[in-house]
Structure formats: structure tokens, C-alpha cells
Amino acid sequence: MFAVIFIILGILFFFLVYNAYVTGEVKGRGWGFSIRTYRQYKEPIKFWITFVSYLAAAIAATTFGLLAAYKLIF
């Protein structure tokens, strides 16, 4: 169960990273319900911080999902 959840989260974050790479803008969520859009050339620091954060979350979630699936199988 945890493996499926983490793999789905990894796919979601990889989709966000891919979308940010292709369009040059990334959507970041704040503490409330607001969604901020950072563009690569207008706000490069905020864009790259959000991009790298999403990439780290994608790698971590996928790794945890694969490790959970491996533990479940073996």
C-alpha cells in the first residue's frame, strides 16, 4: 500500500518537474490556498529553488516507493 502511494507521489512530482522544465514556469504552493507561479527568467532564484525542491521530492518518493515494493516482494 505504501509502495503504491509513494510511487504515485513520485510520478506526480516528476510530472511537475517535467512541466516546469518544458514551460519555464513552476507553480509553488504557499501555506494557505494561494498558488504562486515563478517564471524562469523573471524570478530565477525562486524558480530554481522550487524546481530543485520538486525534483528532490520526486526522487525521494520514488526511492521510498521502490524500496517499499522491494521489501514487500522479498
N, CA, C and O atoms as a Tripos MOL2 file, in Angstrom:
@<TRIPOS>MOLECULE
protein
  296   295    74     0     0
PROTEIN
NO_CHARGES

@<TRIPOS>ATOM
      1 N           0.8160   -1.1930    0.0000 N.3       1 MET1
      2 CA          0.0000    0.0000    0.0000 C.3       1 MET1
      3 C           0.8630    1.2600    0.0000 C.2       1 MET1
      4 O           0.6390    2.1810   -0.7860 O.2       1 MET1
      5 N           1.8620    1.2870    0.9030 N.am      2 PHE2
      6 CA          2.7420    2.4520    0.9510 C.3       2 PHE2
      7 C           3.5480    2.5870   -0.3320 C.2       2 PHE2
      8 O           3.8450    3.6950   -0.7790 O.2       2 PHE2
      9 N           3.8990    1.4490   -0.9180 N.am      3 ALA3
     10 CA          4.6780    1.4930   -2.1570 C.3       3 ALA3
     11 C           3.8940    2.1970   -3.2570 C.2       3 ALA3
     12 O           4.4470    3.0260   -3.9800 O.2       3 ALA3
     13 N           2.6380    1.8810   -3.3860 N.am      4 VAL4
     14 CA          1.8010    2.4880   -4.4220 C.3       4 VAL4
     15 C           1.6330    3.9870   -4.1710 C.2       4 VAL4
     16 O           1.7070    4.7890   -5.1010 O.2       4 VAL4
     17 N           1.4110    4.3540   -2.9280 N.am      5 ILE5
     18 CA          1.2320    5.7740   -2.5990 C.3       5 ILE5
     19 C           2.4890    6.5640   -2.9270 C.2       5 ILE5
     20 O           2.4110    7.6300   -3.5380 O.2       5 ILE5
     21 N           3.6550    6.0470   -2.5230 N.am      6 PHE6
     22 CA          4.8960    6.7700   -2.7780 C.3       6 PHE6
     23 C           5.2410    6.8140   -4.2650 C.2       6 PHE6
     24 O           5.7670    7.8180   -4.7440 O.2       6 PHE6
     25 N           4.9570    5.7560   -4.9890 N.am      7 ILE7
     26 CA          5.2340    5.7710   -6.4300 C.3       7 ILE7
     27 C           4.3100    6.7610   -7.1400 C.2       7 ILE7
     28 O           4.7440    7.4530   -8.0610 O.2       7 ILE7
     29 N           3.0590    6.8360   -6.7300 N.am      8 ILE8
     30 CA          2.1410    7.8230   -7.3180 C.3       8 ILE8
     31 C           2.6050    9.2410   -7.0010 C.2       8 ILE8
     32 O           2.5560   10.1150   -7.8660 O.2       8 ILE8
     33 N           3.0560    9.4770   -5.7670 N.am      9 LEU9
     34 CA          3.5890   10.7980   -5.4220 C.3       9 LEU9
     35 C           4.8400   11.1200   -6.2380 C.2       9 LEU9
     36 O           5.0250   12.2560   -6.6730 O.2       9 LEU9
     37 N           5.6900   10.1250   -6.4440 N.am     10 GLY10
     38 CA          6.8800   10.3320   -7.2670 C.3      10 GLY10
     39 C           6.5270   10.6930   -8.6950 C.2      10 GLY10
     40 O           7.1390   11.5830   -9.2850 O.2      10 GLY10
     41 N           5.5440   10.0090   -9.2530 N.am     11 ILE11
     42 CA          5.0990   10.3140  -10.6150 C.3      11 ILE11
     43 C           4.5190   11.7280  -10.6810 C.2      11 ILE11
     44 O           4.7740   12.4620  -11.6360 O.2      11 ILE11
     45 N           3.7470   12.1060   -9.6770 N.am     12 LEU12
     46 CA          3.1710   13.4530   -9.6350 C.3      12 LEU12
     47 C           4.2670   14.5160   -9.6010 C.2      12 LEU12
     48 O           4.2090   15.4920  -10.3490 O.2      12 LEU12
     49 N           5.2610   14.3300   -8.7390 N.am     13 PHE13
     50 CA          6.3300   15.3190   -8.6540 C.3      13 PHE13
     51 C           7.1960   15.3220   -9.9120 C.2      13 PHE13
     52 O           7.6470   16.3860  -10.3370 O.2      13 PHE13
     53 N           7.4410   14.1540  -10.5190 N.am     14 PHE14
     54 CA          8.1850   14.1400  -11.7790 C.3      14 PHE14
     55 C           7.4080   14.8550  -12.8820 C.2      14 PHE14
     56 O           8.0060   15.5060  -13.7390 O.2      14 PHE14
     57 N           6.0750   14.7360  -12.8650 N.am     15 PHE15
     58 CA          5.2620   15.4730  -13.8310 C.3      15 PHE15
     59 C           5.3940   16.9770  -13.6190 C.2      15 PHE15
     60 O           5.4970   17.7340  -14.5850 O.2      15 PHE15
     61 N           5.3910   17.4150  -12.3550 N.am     16 LEU16
     62 CA          5.5610   18.8410  -12.0710 C.3      16 LEU16
     63 C           6.9340   19.3370  -12.5130 C.2      16 LEU16
     64 O           7.0540   20.4460  -13.0330 O.2      16 LEU16
     65 N           7.9700   18.5250  -12.3100 N.am     17 VAL17
     66 CA          9.3240   18.8970  -12.7410 C.3      17 VAL17
     67 C           9.3890   18.9720  -14.2590 C.2      17 VAL17
     68 O           9.9560   19.9150  -14.8100 O.2      17 VAL17
     69 N           8.8130   17.9860  -14.9390 N.am     18 TYR18
     70 CA          8.8160   17.9810  -16.4030 C.3      18 TYR18
     71 C           8.0590   19.1910  -16.9470 C.2      18 TYR18
     72 O           8.5180   19.8520  -17.8780 O.2      18 TYR18
     73 N           6.9060   19.4710  -16.3640 N.am     19 ASN19
     74 CA          6.0990   20.6090  -16.8030 C.3      19 ASN19
     75 C           6.8480   21.9240  -16.5890 C.2      19 ASN19
     76 O           6.7870   22.8150  -17.4360 O.2      19 ASN19
     77 N           7.5450   22.0510  -15.4780 N.am     20 ALA20
     78 CA          8.3290   23.2630  -15.2120 C.3      20 ALA20
     79 C           9.4820   23.3900  -16.1950 C.2      20 ALA20
     80 O           9.7960   24.4950  -16.6360 O.2      20 ALA20
     81 N          10.1130   22.2850  -16.5410 N.am     21 TYR21
     82 CA         11.2370   22.3160  -17.4770 C.3      21 TYR21
     83 C          10.7750   22.7140  -18.8790 C.2      21 TYR21
     84 O          11.4470   23.4870  -19.5610 O.2      21 TYR21
     85 N           9.6410   22.1890  -19.3010 N.am     22 VAL22
     86 CA          9.1430   22.4530  -20.6530 C.3      22 VAL22
     87 C           8.6020   23.8770  -20.7850 C.2      22 VAL22
     88 O           8.9030   24.5620  -21.7630 O.2      22 VAL22
     89 N           7.8120   24.3240  -19.8180 N.am     23 THR23
     90 CA          7.1620   25.6310  -19.9360 C.3      23 THR23
     91 C           8.0140   26.7800  -19.4090 C.2      23 THR23
     92 O           7.7910   27.9300  -19.7900 O.2      23 THR23
     93 N           8.9700   26.5000  -18.5530 N.am     24 GLY24
     94 CA          9.7910   27.5610  -17.9830 C.3      24 GLY24
     95 C           9.1320   28.2780  -16.8210 C.2      24 GLY24
     96 O           9.5880   29.3430  -16.4040 O.2      24 GLY24
     97 N           8.0630   27.7020  -16.2980 N.am     25 GLU25
     98 CA          7.4270   28.2690  -15.1150 C.3      25 GLU25
     99 C           6.9720   27.1430  -14.1990 C.2      25 GLU25
    100 O           6.5490   26.0780  -14.6480 O.2      25 GLU25
    101 N           7.0700   27.4070  -12.9200 N.am     26 VAL26
    102 CA          6.7150   26.4010  -11.9240 C.3      26 VAL26
    103 C           5.6920   27.0090  -10.9720 C.2      26 VAL26
    104 O           5.7510   28.1940  -10.6430 O.2      26 VAL26
    105 N           4.7590   26.1760  -10.5400 N.am     27 LYS27
    106 CA          3.7310   26.6430   -9.6090 C.3      27 LYS27
    107 C           4.0890   26.1540   -8.2150 C.2      27 LYS27
    108 O           4.2460   24.9570   -7.9750 O.2      27 LYS27
    109 N           4.2140   27.1070   -7.3070 N.am     28 GLY28
    110 CA          4.5320   26.7840   -5.9220 C.3      28 GLY28
    111 C           3.3660   27.1130   -5.0190 C.2      28 GLY28
    112 O           2.7040   28.1360   -5.1970 O.2      28 GLY28
    113 N           3.1150   26.2650   -4.0630 N.am     29 ARG29
    114 CA          2.0270   26.4980   -3.1160 C.3      29 ARG29
    115 C           2.5860   27.0700   -1.8290 C.2      29 ARG29
    116 O           3.6560   26.6790   -1.3630 O.2      29 ARG29
    117 N           1.8420   27.9990   -1.2710 N.am     30 GLY30
    118 CA          2.2320   28.5970   -0.0030 C.3      30 GLY30
    119 C           1.5730   27.8640    1.1540 C.2      30 GLY30
    120 O           1.0890   26.7430    0.9990 O.2      30 GLY30
    121 N           1.5600   28.5030    2.3070 N.am     31 TRP31
    122 CA          0.9460   27.8910    3.4760 C.3      31 TRP31
    123 C          -0.5740   27.9240    3.3870 C.2      31 TRP31
    124 O          -1.2440   27.0730    3.9720 O.2      31 TRP31
    125 N          -1.1160   28.8720    2.6780 N.am     32 GLY32
    126 CA         -2.5640   28.9760    2.5460 C.3      32 GLY32
    127 C          -3.0330   28.2820    1.2800 C.2      32 GLY32
    128 O          -2.4940   27.2510    0.8780 O.2      32 GLY32
    129 N          -4.0360   28.8620    0.6660 N.am     33 PHE33
    130 CA         -4.5920   28.2880   -0.5500 C.3      33 PHE33
    131 C          -4.0650   28.9670   -1.8050 C.2      33 PHE33
    132 O          -4.5020   28.6540   -2.9130 O.2      33 PHE33
    133 N          -3.1400   29.8830   -1.6400 N.am     34 SER34
    134 CA         -2.6280   30.6170   -2.7990 C.3      34 SER34
    135 C          -1.6140   29.7770   -3.5740 C.2      34 SER34
    136 O          -0.8650   28.9880   -2.9970 O.2      34 SER34
    137 N          -1.6100   29.9630   -4.8720 N.am     35 ILE35
    138 CA         -0.6540   29.2900   -5.7460 C.3      35 ILE35
    139 C           0.1570   30.3700   -6.4390 C.2      35 ILE35
    140 O          -0.3890   31.2440   -7.1120 O.2      35 ILE35
    141 N           1.4580   30.2970   -6.2650 N.am     36 ARG36
    142 CA          2.3470   31.2740   -6.8920 C.3      36 ARG36
    143 C           2.9830   30.6540   -8.1230 C.2      36 ARG36
    144 O           3.3340   29.4740   -8.1210 O.2      36 ARG36
    145 N           3.1290   31.4460   -9.1700 N.am     37 THR37
    146 CA          3.7870   30.9930  -10.3910 C.3      37 THR37
    147 C           5.1000   31.7430  -10.5390 C.2      37 THR37
    148 O           5.1240   32.9730  -10.5970 O.2      37 THR37
    149 N           6.1920   30.9910  -10.6010 N.am     38 TYR38
    150 CA          7.5130   31.5790  -10.7800 C.3      38 TYR38
    151 C           7.9990   31.2670  -12.1880 C.2      38 TYR38
    152 O           7.9810   30.1130  -12.6180 O.2      38 TYR38
    153 N           8.4310   32.2950  -12.8990 N.am     39 ARG39
    154 CA          8.9540   32.1200  -14.2500 C.3      39 ARG39
    155 C          10.4710   32.0950  -14.2070 C.2      39 ARG39
    156 O          11.0950   32.7720  -13.3890 O.2      39 ARG39
    157 N          11.0490   31.3110  -15.0920 N.am     40 GLN40
    158 CA         12.4880   31.0690  -15.0630 C.3      40 GLN40
    159 C          13.3040   32.3370  -15.2720 C.2      40 GLN40
    160 O          14.3620   32.4880  -14.6610 O.2      40 GLN40
    161 N          12.8430   33.2430  -16.1100 N.am     41 TYR41
    162 CA         13.6380   34.4230  -16.4350 C.3      41 TYR41
    163 C          13.2650   35.6480  -15.6100 C.2      41 TYR41
    164 O          14.0650   36.5760  -15.4940 O.2      41 TYR41
    165 N          12.0610   35.6690  -15.0340 N.am     42 LYS42
    166 CA         11.6570   36.8170  -14.2130 C.3      42 LYS42
    167 C          12.0820   36.6500  -12.7570 C.2      42 LYS42
    168 O          12.5260   37.6060  -12.1220 O.2      42 LYS42
    169 N          11.9450   35.4410  -12.2360 N.am     43 GLU43
    170 CA         12.3040   35.1440  -10.8450 C.3      43 GLU43
    171 C          13.1400   33.8640  -10.7990 C.2      43 GLU43
    172 O          12.6470   32.8240  -10.3630 O.2      43 GLU43
    173 N          14.3990   33.9260  -11.2440 N.am     44 PRO44
    174 CA         15.1830   32.6950  -11.3890 C.3      44 PRO44
    175 C          15.5050   31.9960  -10.0710 C.2      44 PRO44
    176 O          15.5400   30.7670  -10.0280 O.2      44 PRO44
    177 N          15.7390   32.7400   -9.0060 N.am     45 ILE45
    178 CA         16.1070   32.0910   -7.7420 C.3      45 ILE45
    179 C          14.9230   31.3100   -7.1760 C.2      45 ILE45
    180 O          15.0700   30.1530   -6.7810 O.2      45 ILE45
    181 N          13.7600   31.9370   -7.1360 N.am     46 LYS46
    182 CA         12.5690   31.2450   -6.6330 C.3      46 LYS46
    183 C          12.1860   30.0770   -7.5380 C.2      46 LYS46
    184 O          11.7390   29.0350   -7.0590 O.2      46 LYS46
    185 N          12.3650   30.2560   -8.8580 N.am     47 PHE47
    186 CA         12.0710   29.1770   -9.7950 C.3      47 PHE47
    187 C          12.9560   27.9690   -9.5160 C.2      47 PHE47
    188 O          12.4580   26.8500   -9.3910 O.2      47 PHE47
    189 N          14.2690   28.1890   -9.4170 N.am     48 TRP48
    190 CA         15.1940   27.0650   -9.2530 C.3      48 TRP48
    191 C          15.0930   26.4270   -7.8770 C.2      48 TRP48
    192 O          15.2870   25.2190   -7.7460 O.2      48 TRP48
    193 N          14.7940   27.2090   -6.8520 N.am     49 ILE49
    194 CA         14.5970   26.6160   -5.5220 C.3      49 ILE49
    195 C          13.3800   25.7000   -5.5280 C.2      49 ILE49
    196 O          13.4310   24.5920   -4.9930 O.2      49 ILE49
    197 N          12.2890   26.1560   -6.1300 N.am     50 THR50
    198 CA         11.0850   25.3330   -6.2180 C.3      50 THR50
    199 C          11.3150   24.1280   -7.1190 C.2      50 THR50
    200 O          10.8610   23.0270   -6.8050 O.2      50 THR50
    201 N          12.0150   24.3210   -8.2350 N.am     51 PHE51
    202 CA         12.3060   23.2360   -9.1670 C.3      51 PHE51
    203 C          13.1280   22.1420   -8.4880 C.2      51 PHE51
    204 O          12.8020   20.9590   -8.5890 O.2      51 PHE51
    205 N          14.1890   22.5390   -7.8000 N.am     52 VAL52
    206 CA         15.0500   21.5620   -7.1210 C.3      52 VAL52
    207 C          14.3060   20.8860   -5.9700 C.2      52 VAL52
    208 O          14.5210   19.7030   -5.7090 O.2      52 VAL52
    209 N          13.4410   21.6160   -5.2850 N.am     53 SER53
    210 CA         12.6450   21.0170   -4.2110 C.3      53 SER53
    211 C          11.6970   19.9520   -4.7600 C.2      53 SER53
    212 O          11.5690   18.8730   -4.1810 O.2      53 SER53
    213 N          11.0340   20.2560   -5.8770 N.am     54 TYR54
    214 CA         10.1570   19.2660   -6.5000 C.3      54 TYR54
    215 C          10.9510   18.0610   -7.0030 C.2      54 TYR54
    216 O          10.4910   16.9240   -6.8950 O.2      54 TYR54
    217 N          12.1340   18.3070   -7.5480 N.am     55 LEU55
    218 CA         12.9660   17.2090   -8.0300 C.3      55 LEU55
    219 C          13.4180   16.3190   -6.8740 C.2      55 LEU55
    220 O          13.4080   15.0940   -6.9970 O.2      55 LEU55
    221 N          13.8110   16.9200   -5.7590 N.am     56 ALA56
    222 CA         14.2130   16.1380   -4.5830 C.3      56 ALA56
    223 C          13.0370   15.3290   -4.0410 C.2      56 ALA56
    224 O          13.2070   14.1740   -3.6480 O.2      56 ALA56
    225 N          11.8560   15.9220   -4.0170 N.am     57 ALA57
    226 CA         10.6670   15.2040   -3.5520 C.3      57 ALA57
    227 C          10.3260   14.0520   -4.4910 C.2      57 ALA57
    228 O           9.9200   12.9830   -4.0340 O.2      57 ALA57
    229 N          10.4860   14.2560   -5.7950 N.am     58 ALA58
    230 CA         10.2090   13.1960   -6.7660 C.3      58 ALA58
    231 C          11.1770   12.0330   -6.5940 C.2      58 ALA58
    232 O          10.7680   10.8720   -6.6100 O.2      58 ALA58
    233 N          12.4510   12.3420   -6.4300 N.am     59 ILE59
    234 CA         13.4520   11.2840   -6.2630 C.3      59 ILE59
    235 C          13.2330   10.5410   -4.9490 C.2      59 ILE59
    236 O          13.3050    9.3120   -4.9100 O.2      59 ILE59
    237 N          12.9670   11.2790   -3.8730 N.am     60 ALA60
    238 CA         12.7570   10.6460   -2.5720 C.3      60 ALA60
    239 C          11.5070    9.7680   -2.5720 C.2      60 ALA60
    240 O          11.5500    8.6390   -2.0830 O.2      60 ALA60
    241 N          10.4040   10.2650   -3.1080 N.am     61 ALA61
    242 CA          9.1590    9.4930   -3.1150 C.3      61 ALA61
    243 C           9.2950    8.2420   -3.9710 C.2      61 ALA61
    244 O           8.8190    7.1730   -3.5890 O.2      61 ALA61
    245 N           9.9370    8.3680   -5.1190 N.am     62 THR62
    246 CA         10.1250    7.2000   -5.9800 C.3      62 THR62
    247 C          11.0430    6.1800   -5.3160 C.2      62 THR62
    248 O          10.7870    4.9770   -5.3800 O.2      62 THR62
    249 N          12.1020    6.6510   -4.6860 N.am     63 THR63
    250 CA         13.0200    5.7400   -3.9990 C.3      63 THR63
    251 C          12.3210    5.0190   -2.8550 C.2      63 THR63
    252 O          12.4610    3.8040   -2.7120 O.2      63 THR63
    253 N          11.5710    5.7510   -2.0410 N.am     64 PHE64
    254 CA         10.8400    5.1130   -0.9490 C.3      64 PHE64
    255 C           9.8130    4.1160   -1.4760 C.2      64 PHE64
    256 O           9.6340    3.0460   -0.8960 O.2      64 PHE64
    257 N           9.1430    4.4600   -2.5660 N.am     65 GLY65
    258 CA          8.1740    3.5440   -3.1550 C.3      65 GLY65
    259 C           8.8150    2.2750   -3.6660 C.2      65 GLY65
    260 O           8.2850    1.1830   -3.4600 O.2      65 GLY65
    261 N           9.9550    2.4050   -4.3360 N.am     66 LEU66
    262 CA         10.6500    1.2180   -4.8390 C.3      66 LEU66
    263 C          11.2040    0.3690   -3.7000 C.2      66 LEU66
    264 O          11.1530   -0.8590   -3.7610 O.2      66 LEU66
    265 N          11.7330    1.0120   -2.6630 N.am     67 LEU67
    266 CA         12.2240    0.2540   -1.5090 C.3      67 LEU67
    267 C          11.0860   -0.4570   -0.7820 C.2      67 LEU67
    268 O          11.2570   -1.5890   -0.3290 O.2      67 LEU67
    269 N           9.9360    0.1860   -0.6670 N.am     68 ALA68
    270 CA          8.7820   -0.4520   -0.0320 C.3      68 ALA68
    271 C           8.2890   -1.6290   -0.8620 C.2      68 ALA68
    272 O           7.9050   -2.6600   -0.3100 O.2      68 ALA68
    273 N           8.2950   -1.4820   -2.1790 N.am     69 ALA69
    274 CA          7.8860   -2.5900   -3.0480 C.3      69 ALA69
    275 C           8.8890   -3.7370   -2.9590 C.2      69 ALA69
    276 O           8.5000   -4.9050   -2.9440 O.2      69 ALA69
    277 N          10.1690   -3.4090   -2.8990 N.am     70 TYR70
    278 CA         11.2100   -4.4390   -2.7730 C.3      70 TYR70
    279 C          11.0510   -5.1940   -1.4540 C.2      70 TYR70
    280 O          11.1640   -6.4200   -1.4170 O.2      70 TYR70
    281 N          10.7890   -4.4590   -0.3730 N.am     71 LYS71
    282 CA         10.6060   -5.0950    0.9350 C.3      71 LYS71
    283 C           9.3470   -5.9580    0.9410 C.2      71 LYS71
    284 O           9.3130   -7.0060    1.5860 O.2      71 LYS71
    285 N           8.3250   -5.5220    0.2330 N.am     72 LEU72
    286 CA          7.0810   -6.2830    0.1760 C.3      72 LEU72
    287 C           7.2730   -7.5910   -0.5950 C.2      72 LEU72
    288 O           6.7280   -8.6290   -0.2210 O.2      72 LEU72
    289 N           8.0500   -7.5250   -1.6700 N.am     73 ILE73
    290 CA          8.2560   -8.7070   -2.5080 C.3      73 ILE73
    291 C           9.2270   -9.6850   -1.8490 C.2      73 ILE73
    292 O           8.9930  -10.8930   -1.8450 O.2      73 ILE73
    293 N          10.3050   -9.1590   -1.3000 N.am     74 PHE74
    294 CA         11.3310  -10.0380   -0.7280 C.3      74 PHE74
    295 C          11.2280   -9.9690    0.7510 C.2      74 PHE74
    296 O          11.9930  -10.6290    1.4550 O.2      74 PHE74
@<TRIPOS>BOND
     1     1     2 1
     2     2     3 1
     3     3     4 2
     4     3     5 am
     5     5     6 1
     6     6     7 1
     7     7     8 2
     8     7     9 am
     9     9    10 1
    10    10    11 1
    11    11    12 2
    12    11    13 am
    13    13    14 1
    14    14    15 1
    15    15    16 2
    16    15    17 am
    17    17    18 1
    18    18    19 1
    19    19    20 2
    20    19    21 am
    21    21    22 1
    22    22    23 1
    23    23    24 2
    24    23    25 am
    25    25    26 1
    26    26    27 1
    27    27    28 2
    28    27    29 am
    29    29    30 1
    30    30    31 1
    31    31    32 2
    32    31    33 am
    33    33    34 1
    34    34    35 1
    35    35    36 2
    36    35    37 am
    37    37    38 1
    38    38    39 1
    39    39    40 2
    40    39    41 am
    41    41    42 1
    42    42    43 1
    43    43    44 2
    44    43    45 am
    45    45    46 1
    46    46    47 1
    47    47    48 2
    48    47    49 am
    49    49    50 1
    50    50    51 1
    51    51    52 2
    52    51    53 am
    53    53    54 1
    54    54    55 1
    55    55    56 2
    56    55    57 am
    57    57    58 1
    58    58    59 1
    59    59    60 2
    60    59    61 am
    61    61    62 1
    62    62    63 1
    63    63    64 2
    64    63    65 am
    65    65    66 1
    66    66    67 1
    67    67    68 2
    68    67    69 am
    69    69    70 1
    70    70    71 1
    71    71    72 2
    72    71    73 am
    73    73    74 1
    74    74    75 1
    75    75    76 2
    76    75    77 am
    77    77    78 1
    78    78    79 1
    79    79    80 2
    80    79    81 am
    81    81    82 1
    82    82    83 1
    83    83    84 2
    84    83    85 am
    85    85    86 1
    86    86    87 1
    87    87    88 2
    88    87    89 am
    89    89    90 1
    90    90    91 1
    91    91    92 2
    92    91    93 am
    93    93    94 1
    94    94    95 1
    95    95    96 2
    96    95    97 am
    97    97    98 1
    98    98    99 1
    99    99   100 2
   100    99   101 am
   101   101   102 1
   102   102   103 1
   103   103   104 2
   104   103   105 am
   105   105   106 1
   106   106   107 1
   107   107   108 2
   108   107   109 am
   109   109   110 1
   110   110   111 1
   111   111   112 2
   112   111   113 am
   113   113   114 1
   114   114   115 1
   115   115   116 2
   116   115   117 am
   117   117   118 1
   118   118   119 1
   119   119   120 2
   120   119   121 am
   121   121   122 1
   122   122   123 1
   123   123   124 2
   124   123   125 am
   125   125   126 1
   126   126   127 1
   127   127   128 2
   128   127   129 am
   129   129   130 1
   130   130   131 1
   131   131   132 2
   132   131   133 am
   133   133   134 1
   134   134   135 1
   135   135   136 2
   136   135   137 am
   137   137   138 1
   138   138   139 1
   139   139   140 2
   140   139   141 am
   141   141   142 1
   142   142   143 1
   143   143   144 2
   144   143   145 am
   145   145   146 1
   146   146   147 1
   147   147   148 2
   148   147   149 am
   149   149   150 1
   150   150   151 1
   151   151   152 2
   152   151   153 am
   153   153   154 1
   154   154   155 1
   155   155   156 2
   156   155   157 am
   157   157   158 1
   158   158   159 1
   159   159   160 2
   160   159   161 am
   161   161   162 1
   162   162   163 1
   163   163   164 2
   164   163   165 am
   165   165   166 1
   166   166   167 1
   167   167   168 2
   168   167   169 am
   169   169   170 1
   170   170   171 1
   171   171   172 2
   172   171   173 am
   173   173   174 1
   174   174   175 1
   175   175   176 2
   176   175   177 am
   177   177   178 1
   178   178   179 1
   179   179   180 2
   180   179   181 am
   181   181   182 1
   182   182   183 1
   183   183   184 2
   184   183   185 am
   185   185   186 1
   186   186   187 1
   187   187   188 2
   188   187   189 am
   189   189   190 1
   190   190   191 1
   191   191   192 2
   192   191   193 am
   193   193   194 1
   194   194   195 1
   195   195   196 2
   196   195   197 am
   197   197   198 1
   198   198   199 1
   199   199   200 2
   200   199   201 am
   201   201   202 1
   202   202   203 1
   203   203   204 2
   204   203   205 am
   205   205   206 1
   206   206   207 1
   207   207   208 2
   208   207   209 am
   209   209   210 1
   210   210   211 1
   211   211   212 2
   212   211   213 am
   213   213   214 1
   214   214   215 1
   215   215   216 2
   216   215   217 am
   217   217   218 1
   218   218   219 1
   219   219   220 2
   220   219   221 am
   221   221   222 1
   222   222   223 1
   223   223   224 2
   224   223   225 am
   225   225   226 1
   226   226   227 1
   227   227   228 2
   228   227   229 am
   229   229   230 1
   230   230   231 1
   231   231   232 2
   232   231   233 am
   233   233   234 1
   234   234   235 1
   235   235   236 2
   236   235   237 am
   237   237   238 1
   238   238   239 1
   239   239   240 2
   240   239   241 am
   241   241   242 1
   242   242   243 1
   243   243   244 2
   244   243   245 am
   245   245   246 1
   246   246   247 1
   247   247   248 2
   248   247   249 am
   249   249   250 1
   250   250   251 1
   251   251   252 2
   252   251   253 am
   253   253   254 1
   254   254   255 1
   255   255   256 2
   256   255   257 am
   257   257   258 1
   258   258   259 1
   259   259   260 2
   260   259   261 am
   261   261   262 1
   262   262   263 1
   263   263   264 2
   264   263   265 am
   265   265   266 1
   266   266   267 1
   267   267   268 2
   268   267   269 am
   269   269   270 1
   270   270   271 1
   271   271   272 2
   272   271   273 am
   273   273   274 1
   274   274   275 1
   275   275   276 2
   276   275   277 am
   277   277   278 1
   278   278   279 1
   279   279   280 2
   280   279   281 am
   281   281   282 1
   282   282   283 1
   283   283   284 2
   284   283   285 am
   285   285   286 1
   286   286   287 1
   287   287   288 2
   288   287   289 am
   289   289   290 1
   290   290   291 1
   291   291   292 2
   292   291   293 am
   293   293   294 1
   294   294   295 1
   295   295   296 2
@<TRIPOS>SUBSTRUCTURE
     1 MET1         2 RESIDUE 1 A MET
     2 PHE2         6 RESIDUE 1 A PHE
     3 ALA3        10 RESIDUE 1 A ALA
     4 VAL4        14 RESIDUE 1 A VAL
     5 ILE5        18 RESIDUE 1 A ILE
     6 PHE6        22 RESIDUE 1 A PHE
     7 ILE7        26 RESIDUE 1 A ILE
     8 ILE8        30 RESIDUE 1 A ILE
     9 LEU9        34 RESIDUE 1 A LEU
    10 GLY10       38 RESIDUE 1 A GLY
    11 ILE11       42 RESIDUE 1 A ILE
    12 LEU12       46 RESIDUE 1 A LEU
    13 PHE13       50 RESIDUE 1 A PHE
    14 PHE14       54 RESIDUE 1 A PHE
    15 PHE15       58 RESIDUE 1 A PHE
    16 LEU16       62 RESIDUE 1 A LEU
    17 VAL17       66 RESIDUE 1 A VAL
    18 TYR18       70 RESIDUE 1 A TYR
    19 ASN19       74 RESIDUE 1 A ASN
    20 ALA20       78 RESIDUE 1 A ALA
    21 TYR21       82 RESIDUE 1 A TYR
    22 VAL22       86 RESIDUE 1 A VAL
    23 THR23       90 RESIDUE 1 A THR
    24 GLY24       94 RESIDUE 1 A GLY
    25 GLU25       98 RESIDUE 1 A GLU
    26 VAL26      102 RESIDUE 1 A VAL
    27 LYS27      106 RESIDUE 1 A LYS
    28 GLY28      110 RESIDUE 1 A GLY
    29 ARG29      114 RESIDUE 1 A ARG
    30 GLY30      118 RESIDUE 1 A GLY
    31 TRP31      122 RESIDUE 1 A TRP
    32 GLY32      126 RESIDUE 1 A GLY
    33 PHE33      130 RESIDUE 1 A PHE
    34 SER34      134 RESIDUE 1 A SER
    35 ILE35      138 RESIDUE 1 A ILE
    36 ARG36      142 RESIDUE 1 A ARG
    37 THR37      146 RESIDUE 1 A THR
    38 TYR38      150 RESIDUE 1 A TYR
    39 ARG39      154 RESIDUE 1 A ARG
    40 GLN40      158 RESIDUE 1 A GLN
    41 TYR41      162 RESIDUE 1 A TYR
    42 LYS42      166 RESIDUE 1 A LYS
    43 GLU43      170 RESIDUE 1 A GLU
    44 PRO44      174 RESIDUE 1 A PRO
    45 ILE45      178 RESIDUE 1 A ILE
    46 LYS46      182 RESIDUE 1 A LYS
    47 PHE47      186 RESIDUE 1 A PHE
    48 TRP48      190 RESIDUE 1 A TRP
    49 ILE49      194 RESIDUE 1 A ILE
    50 THR50      198 RESIDUE 1 A THR
    51 PHE51      202 RESIDUE 1 A PHE
    52 VAL52      206 RESIDUE 1 A VAL
    53 SER53      210 RESIDUE 1 A SER
    54 TYR54      214 RESIDUE 1 A TYR
    55 LEU55      218 RESIDUE 1 A LEU
    56 ALA56      222 RESIDUE 1 A ALA
    57 ALA57      226 RESIDUE 1 A ALA
    58 ALA58      230 RESIDUE 1 A ALA
    59 ILE59      234 RESIDUE 1 A ILE
    60 ALA60      238 RESIDUE 1 A ALA
    61 ALA61      242 RESIDUE 1 A ALA
    62 THR62      246 RESIDUE 1 A THR
    63 THR63      250 RESIDUE 1 A THR
    64 PHE64      254 RESIDUE 1 A PHE
    65 GLY65      258 RESIDUE 1 A GLY
    66 LEU66      262 RESIDUE 1 A LEU
    67 LEU67      266 RESIDUE 1 A LEU
    68 ALA68      270 RESIDUE 1 A ALA
    69 ALA69      274 RESIDUE 1 A ALA
    70 TYR70      278 RESIDUE 1 A TYR
    71 LYS71      282 RESIDUE 1 A LYS
    72 LEU72      286 RESIDUE 1 A LEU
    73 ILE73      290 RESIDUE 1 A ILE
    74 PHE74      294 RESIDUE 1 A PHE
